[in-house]
Amino acid sequence: MKQTVIETLGRFFENLPQAVIIYNCSQENDHEKTRYDLFNRWFDEFGDEYDKVNYSDLESREYASAIFRKDHPQRRLIEPAFNKVFREK
């Protein structure tokens, strides 16, 4: 599964270099924190060309991230926009 996710994201960003992927970990089976930690480990291992912004809220069990290329032309605006959506709800 790891290799499939890594390859799919790589192809996605090749085709859409200015995209931003936001994901929210499923709370199914109470494994959201495990999913979040796993995706973070994969990112640490393979995410050299990308940046990531994270959000976690233990009370609501919400874990989310935004991934984008390091050379994204709007890079400095992504984190504040992501934080606005998740931290200011």
Secondary structure, 3 states (H helix, E strand, C coil): CHHHHHHHHHHHHHHCCCCEEEEECCCHHHCHHHHHHHHHHHHHHHCCCEEEEEEEECCCCEEEEEEEECCCCCHHHHHHHHHHHHHCC
